[in-house]
Amino acid sequence: MNTTFFYFLIESSICLLFFLAIYRLAISNLTHFNWMRGYLLSGLALSIILPLIKIPGQWSHSLLGNALFDKPLSLTMMDPLMIFTPKSIESGMQASSHLSDWESLIFVLSAIYFIGVLFKSIALFSNLLQIREYIRESPKHKEGKYWIINTNKEVAAFSFLNFIFINGDYKDLTTSELQQIKNHEVIHVNQRHTIDILFIEIIGILLWFNPLVRYAKNKLQEIHEYIADEKTAGNGEMKKRYAQLLFNLASEAKAFCLSTGFSGKQINNRIVMVSKTRSLPRHKLIFISLIPAVAFLILSFSYIDNPTTTVQANIQNHEINAGNNSSLKIGKINWVNNTIINTDGLNKILGLKTGDEYIKENFENRIWSDMDGIATFYLDKGYVFSKMDILENPTNEGVVDLTITIYEGTPSKIGKVVIRGNKRVSAEDILARISVKPGDLFSKTKIIESVRALSSMGKFDNETIKPDLTPLPTESNSDFAIVDVAFEVTEK
């Protein structure tokens, strides 16, 4: 699992905290129960959706300006070497000292996360099977569109989808009281409260580590009960008798976790809500707070697409990215942060100057691919972790100004040099042929020469010869990073 997914989990958790804080501070004491139910469900859904929203490029430009979204080019190694492995790609400004630790942490966190997901998924499946067993083993009959399950389990009455589970002997209830309970559960079924619970259970699997999901589930189940109580209690003397029924049912009996129904844990709150004065209609305006909250979170956490096209003012930018406008010329070439070579030296290696035709593909080759280009220069100087950000700034005269910011990082030396995959050819013979030696400054050119030397031996499959780099943790006071090099070979 990559870091992007972890960022998604973190952002989802923060969104959920934001929505639940509003609920706790401003909404939880109201009696607009259906609105409260809608708020909680919307908050849960938006907590998952908002971090995934991508703001359209045109909106991004109008909101935040064009310069922020100019597409950068990041320097990485290209085929045929493939010498940058997932273990060695990291921020260009950092050496490799923290790479292994970070990867190990990501691996451990991923393992813990997926174990938690598996455990929660098994728990949900087990609970579904338990309900299935209740239905199969208990006497049942159908009343309209509802199935009444006469369970002999010592559990409070509950409902699941269109199944109503009632133990007629529980608490020695009278026929009238059982009918009130049944009416209560019918409201749960009609309101489809089971769907809400299954929805939050799925979110609970995804965000199993977040206790706020449990809090949201408890509050949602409370609201389900408030809705059913409000419709069942009636007025006057009926409301008093219903409150007394709730009081009689108060116990430590635990409601089934995938159900909504009579639960001793919530009885006291429910008795209070039955007799509580209803909130005024104007209090519904509080729910409008969801709108600015959503807007704030979108701007805070949403990923923003880099646009490939912009409005008319940036038509030339589109033509640059397409690489097919032969009338564009190179304007100023500005180099930033270069220390090991001056601007004139970089311009000489680049081989392009002000006034030359600007063809994006050719430019990228001079940066990335060519053996005598900028990337190779830095790699031959040992700067394995260097990076470049290139800003293209088209003007109104058909000229493109270029600003290349270089992050050189820490130079690297070769650590161990090993051979893998050889069986008949000795490692000593192979090492004698290659030009990469322990203690040498890292060099892309020497890596390529070594691959060619192995190929010229005629004993290995040329298509499978591959160098592999492994950066090692580096002391904070060290002037060089250390990179172990392994050559993978397959004998013919």
N, C-alpha and C positions, 0 to 999 in steps of 0.2 A: 504494500500500500504506500502511495507517495504522500508527500507533505501537503499537496493540494487538498486531499481528502481530510487530513487532520485540520487544516484551516477551515474547511467546510463545517466540521463537527464543532469547532470552537465558535465559529460565527453563529451557527444554529443555536448553540447553548446561550450565547449572549443575547440573541434575539428573543429566545424564550424567557430569559431573565427579565428583559425589558418589558415584555407584554404582561408577565405575571406580576411584576412590581406595580404596574398600572392597575391591574385587577385587584391586587391586595389593598392598595392605598385608596382607590377611588370607587371600586365597583362591588367588592365582596359583601358589603352590608346592604345592598339594594334588594328589592324584591321583584325586579323585572327579570324573572328567571329565564325565560326563553331568550331574552337579549343576552343575559350572562352566559348561557349555554353557547349561543352563537359567537360571543366574544372569545371564549376559551378555545372553541374549535378553530376559529379563524386564526387566533394567535399561534396555536400548535401548527397549523398548516403553513402559515406565513413564515414561521421559524425555519421550516425546511425549504420553502420556496425562495425566500428573499436572497439567501446567499448564492442561489443559482441563477438569478436574473442577470441578464446582460443588457446594459444600457445601449441602445442603438448609437452607432458612431455619430450620426448627425446631431443627436441630442447632446452627446458628450462634447462635441465641438462648440455648440451654442452655449452650453453651461459653463465649461471650464476653459475654453480657448483651444486653438488648433495646435499650438506648439507642443503641448503636453502629449499629443497623440501621434507625433511623427514617428514612423516605424524605425526602430533601431536594428542594427545588424550586430549580432553577437558573435565574437570569434570563437569557433570550435574547430577541431580537426575533422577533416573529411576523409572519405575513402581515397586510396586503398589501404591506408595504414590501420585505421580504427584503433589508434593508440589511446584515445580517450574512452575509457570504459565508464559504466555508471559509477564506479567507485572513485573516479578521478575527475568527474565534471563537478564543479562547484563554483562559487563566486570567484570572478577573476581577480578580485582584490585580496583574496584570502589565500594563504598557503594551505597545505594539505593537513595541517596539524589536527584539525578537528573533524576531518572527513570520516575516519573510521569510527570515532566515538558517536558521531551523529547518525551514521548508518546503523550502528548497533542499537542505538536508542530507538530509532524508527522501527527496526525489526522487533524489538522487545514490545514496544507499544502496540504494534500491529498484532502481534501474537496475543497480547492481553485483550485487545479490543475484540478480535474474532472469537476468542474463547468466551467472552461475555455475550457476544451476539449469539453464539451457539447455545449457551446455557439458557438465555432468555427465550430463544426459539423453541428449545425442547420443553421449557416450562409452559409456554403457550400451547404447544401441541398436546402436552399432557393434560392440561385443563380442558381442552376441547374433547379429548378422549373421555375424560371423566364425565362430562356432560352427556356425551353419547351413551355411556354406560347407564347413567341415570335414566335416560329415555328408553333404552332397550329393556332394562330390568324392572322398571316400575309400571304398575297399572296406569292406563291413560285413557282418556276419552276426549272427543273433540266437541267444542262448543263454538259453533260458527267457524271463524277462521283461526281460533286459538286451540292449542292442545293443552289440556290440563293433565299434568303429571302428578299422580298421587304418590309421592316419594315417602319412604319410611325413614329417611335420613334425618338426624337431629340438626337440621339447619333451618334458618329463617327462610320464609317464602322468598322466591326470586323468579325472575324471568330471563329468558335468553331467546332472542328472535321471537317467534310466535309460540314458544313453549313457556307455560307457567307452572312452576314447581311449588307444590303446597303439601305440607305434612298436616293432615287433619287433626292429629293428636298433639301437635306442638303447642305447648303452653295452655292446653285444655281450652282452646278457643271455642266460643259458641258459633252456631250457624251464621248468625248475623255478623259476627266479627270476621269469620272466614270469608263471607261475601264481600265485606269491605276490603279485606286484603286482596281478594281476587280482582275487585274493581281497580284497586291501586295498581296491580300488576298489568292489567289490561291497558292502562294509560301508558305504562312503560313500553308495551308492545306497539301500541298505536303511534307513539312518538319515535319509534325506532332507536331507542337508547342503546340497544346492543351494538348497533353500527358505530356509535360514538366510542364505546369501550374498545371494540376491536381496532378502530382507527388509532386510538391512543396507545394500545398495546403494540401495534406495529412501530409507532414512533418510539415507544419504550425499548424496543429491540435495537433500533438504530442508535438511540441516545441512552443506552442502558446505564451508562456511568453517571448520568446527570440526575440528581435527586429531585430536580424541579419537575421532571416528567411525572414522578410519583405524586408530588404535590398537586399537579394539574389534574391527574386522574382522580384523586380524592375529592377535589373541589368539583369536578365534573359530575362525579357520582352523587355528591351532595345536592347539586342543582337538579339532577334527575329526580331525586327524592322530593325536593321542594316542589317541583312541577307536578308530580303525581299526588303529593299531599294536598296541594292547593286545589286540585280538581276533585279530590275525593272527600275532603273534610266538610265541605258545605259551609253553612252559616249557623250562627246562634248555638243552640243546644247540640246540634249535630257536630259542630266543630269541637265543642267540649268533649263529647263522647269519643271523637276520633283522637283527640290529644290524650285522653285517658287510655285508649287502646295502645297508642305509641308508648306511653309510660309503662304499661303492663308488659310490653314486648322488650323493654330495655333489659339488656343482659350483655354478657361478653361474647355472645354467639357471633361468629364471624361469617359475614356474607361471602358467597362464592365470588372469587376475584374477577370472573368474566361476566358477572351479572350485575343488575341493579335491583335492589329489593330491600326488605326490612333488615336493617343491621343495627345491632345494639350500639356500635361505636358512634353512630350518627344520631341516635334517638334524641338526645338532649337538644342538639341544634335544631332538629326538625320540630320539636315541640315549641321551641321559641319562635321559629319561622311561621308555624301555623297561626299563632296568635299575634304576630307582629303586624303593625300598621303598614299598609301597602305604600311603596314609594310613589312619589308624584310623577306624572308623565314627563315633566320637564327634566327629570333626572336622566332621562334617556339621552339627553344631549351629551352626557359624559362619554357615551360610547363613540362619539365622533372623534374622541382622542385617538382612536385607532388610526385615523387617516394621517395626521402629522407623524405619528409613530412609525407607520409604514414608510412614509416619505423619507424620514430621517435615517431609517435603517437601510433603505435602498441606496442612498447616497453614501452611507458609511461602509457597507459590506459588499455591495454588488460588484461583480467583475465587470470591467469595462472593455468592450471590444475595441481594438485598434481599427479604425475605419480604413477600408481600401479605396474608397472614393469619398470626396467631400463636395461641398457646394462649389459654385462656379469659380470662386476665388482660388480654389485649390485644384483646378482641372489639370494643371501642369504636374502636380504631385501624383495624380493618378497615372499620367503618362510616364512619369519616372518609374513607378512601380511596375508598369507593364513592360518597360524596357524597350519600347518601340518608337520613341520619338527621336529621330536623327537630327532635329534642329536644335536640341538643347546643348548648351555649352557649359563647361566647368568654370565656375567663378572663383571665389576665394577658397583656398584649402587651408583650414586651420587645424593645427595639431595641439592637443591639450594633454597635460600630465606626462609627456614623454621625458625621460631622464637619462636613459642609457644611450640615446642617439638624438642629435639635434634635428630641427625641422628640415633643414636642407637635405640631411641624410635620408630622412623618411620620404621626402618628395622624390629623391633619386630612386629609391627602391620602388616606390609606387609607380613611377614611370609615366605619370600624368601631370599636366600642368594647366594653369589658367588658360582658357581659350580652346582647349581640346574638346572634341565632341564627347558628350556625356552619354555613355551607353551603360546602363546599370549592370548588365551581365558581365561586361568586361571589367567594370570597377570591382565587382564582387570577386572575380577571379584574382585580381591583383591583391585583394585583401586576404582571401581565404585559401585559394586552391593552388595558385602557381608556386612552383618550387623556389622561385626567386622573389616571392611576394613578401608582404609585411608579416603574415603569420609565421612563415618559415623563418624569417629573420629572428623573431622573438623566441621561437622554439629552439633555434640553433644556439641562442644565447642562454638557454636554460630556463626560460620563463614559460614553464608548462601551464601555469594557471593565469596567464595574461588574458585580457578581454578587451574588446573595443566596442564602443557605442558610436554609431555614425548617424549624424543628424543631417538630413537633406533639407535645404531651405531654398525652394525655387523663388526667383524674383519675377518681376513683370516683364523683363527683357529677354526671356528665354534662357536665363542663366541660372545655374544651380550652385549655390554656395554649399560647401561641405565642411562640417566640423567633426573631427575624429577625436574622441576622448579615449585615451589609453589607460588601462589599469594594469600596470606591469606585475604587481604582486611580488612574490619572493622567488628568486632563482632556485633551480633544483639541480642536485647532483644524483648520479646513478648510485644506487645501493647494490643489492645483489643482482646478479645476472644468472638466470637459470634456464635450462632447456627442459621442455615437457613433451612427452609423446615419443621420444626416441627409445628404441629397443636394441637395435643392432649397431647403430652408430653411437660411439661413445660421446659423452657430453664434452670431454676434453677436446676432441677433434672439432666439434662444432664451435666451441668457444674460441678456439684458435683462429677460426675463419672470420668471426664477426668483429666489427670495429667498436662495439659498445663495451666499455670496460668499467668495473666498479670504481667509483671515485671521480670519474669524468664528469664534466658539466653536461647536462642533458642536451641532446642534439637530435632534432628531427632528421637531419641529413644522415647522421650516423645510423639511425634506426633503419632508414630506407636502404642504406648501403648494406647493412647487416642482413636485411631480408633478401636483397639481391644475391648476397654471398651464399646464403643458405640455398637459394634457388639454383645457383650455379653448381652446387655440389652434385646435383642430379639424383639425389637419394630421397628426396622428399616431394610430396604432392604440393606443387607450387600454389594451388588454390587454397590450401589450408594453412600455409605459413602465416602466423599472426602474432604480432607483438602485443603483450598485455602489460599495462602499467598498474602498479599498486603503490599509492602514496603511503608513507609511514608517518605516524605521529612525530611532530617536530618539537624540539625544546624551544621555549619562548625566547631564549637568548641566542638561538642559532641563526646564522646568516643564510643558511641554505635549507631548503626542504630536501627530503630523501625520497627517491622513487625507485622501487624495485622493478626490474624488467624481466619478464618471462617470455620466451619465444615458444609458441605452440607449433609443433610439427607433426606431420603424419608420414611415416615412412612408406615408400612404395612397396 
